[in-house]
Amino acid sequence: MKKVYSRPKSLKRNHFHYCPGCGHSIIHRVMTELIDEMDLQDKAIGIPPPGCSVFAYHYFDVDMAESAHGRGAAVATGIKRAYPEAIVFTYQGDGDLAAIGTAETIHAANRGEKITAIFINNAVYGMTGGQMAPTTLSDQKTTTTPYGRDVKLEGYPIRMSEILALLKGAVYIERTAVNSPTNIRRTKKAIRKAFQSQIDNLGFSLVEILSPCPTNWRMNPLESWQWIDKEMTREFPLGVIKDITGEKNAD
Amino acid sequence: MTGNSAVGEAAIRAGCQGYFGYPITPQNELTEYMAAHLSRRRGCSFVQAESEIAAINMVYGASLAGVRAMTSSSSPGISLKQEGISYLAACELPAVIVNMSRGGPGLGSISAAQSDYFQATRGGGHGDYRCIVLAPSSVQELADLTHRAFDLADRYQIPVIILGDGMLGQMMEPVEFKHEAPEEPPVRSNALRGAKGRPSRIIKTFTSKPTELEELNWSLFRRYQLIKKEETTCETFLVEDAELIVVAFGIAARIAKGAIKNARTAGLRVGMLRPVTLWPFPAEAVREFAKRTKYFLVFEMNMGQMVEDVRLALEGKGEVFFYGRPGGVIPTPSEVLRVISRHYYQEGLR
């Protein structure tokens, strides 16, 4: 019988510790498929964040190093500058990339660092138990916005990808989701494009992925998939936000 | 050459391939020196980071990738770097951090001070760890210790802090460099450079098992014991017949030396012990002196920080006096001489 589906070579043989319905395991799977397909296993260096996915190194069979909360883009900058042959990616949540690490992210993008940020947006702080994130939707209930996010007091959900797209050093930015087979395929295509722009040495690339957190959203997995479509994408529309990889190639 | 530039040149000659910094007075000449000289070298990188926090994390990244990397700052900026220094210590990564310290607390002043002694010698960030701390007292020594700092960092896989001050960084003195920059600086063998021909590597400390972290702490402290044994360094000056030993480090020791010379001319038997490594602190040397003399005068440009290490070392055996000027005030040798003379006569020495 012909084998049509198997574990990617760069995905370790460990059981995922993530909650049922969590998006991390899907994204890990998609990324490790790409690492295999693009032949990056011996070049890739990953920077997982503090948070649920701190244990990403239990699953990715590539070189990895932990980063302090929010500092992924700076750590990746140091690695890439010291060893430009590497393909360096950060794996960061919304609190990490869009709150505590805002400065590091914006300036790495602005310098056009040849790194790729995989930005998991689940609108909450996951591992700490579901507090308000910078991307929490208005009126969304979290443990620190128990009456719903009041934008007059707590600010608005921040669209980090759109902010980053303004910077000349950023060459590829796309927002995707992992709540349907179609969207998962699109996510894979977006990450492929982001990695390719790094391989081509073009500049900073980022894929924002709307990812379900059923546990902290107090939903079952199916409801969480539907919530992404019904609520999250209204604030965070899917699609390519910036792609100047073609222009950069022409330079 | 200024002290700041001397550190830059010595770092390049030690094979430093990555400098990551953020402007702050009084150490800007070092950042500028690296911008002018390191950035042009093949395989080397210079980044003016968006913050001190980003800079230390870039050092962490470059160190992960196996090259010699450094950052520099001054007191308030060093406070911001503590998060990164704790991670470097935890992940057993070499790095060199220069603190051309200034008066504090808060924004403080831009004048030379020694009030970061506790922060430097007690780890500085969160968790149980130590950094090797080197305290030069001349521009020549700044250059020499910069080279030694990179060697120590690699040998013990530990962050090394050079604790200078605004005066050392800014002052100009002749300096001789004893090494040529290596053509191909070596890459650390345990670096992250992609899992080519070897299993993938993970550099991390986070664990859900406290006993694993306890083991890391034990292994770090075993290494710290070794460093104490092998690397503790101090300089002595006119101590053979001294009845009063001045203990001072860095620029304060330089000032004290002038005072001691004048005290000698006046017939006072005074000597000096100058710790070159602040951590590990030369406690053994202090204890040795306690066998010969009872009187110690600790002089620091702060409210009394190293004096605690002197007292700990003496275990109550000597008489310890303290004289300090905080806030960026730089005492003169004659002021220190007056303090020496006062204690000398009060104790009925001579």
Interface residues (C-beta under 8 A of the other chain):
Chain A: Q41 D42 K43 A44 I45 P50 V54 Y57 F60 D61 V62 D63 M64 A65 E66 S67 A68 R71 A74 V75 A76 T77 G78 I79 K80 R81 A82 Y83 E85 A86 I87 A103 E104 I106 H107 R111
Chain B: Q17 G18 F20 S45 V47 A49 E50 S51 I53 A54 A55 N57 M58 V59 Y60 G61 A62 S63 L64 A65 G66 V67 A69 E83 G84 Y87 C91 A191 L192 R193 G194 A195 K196 G197 S200 R201 I202 I203 K204 T205 F206
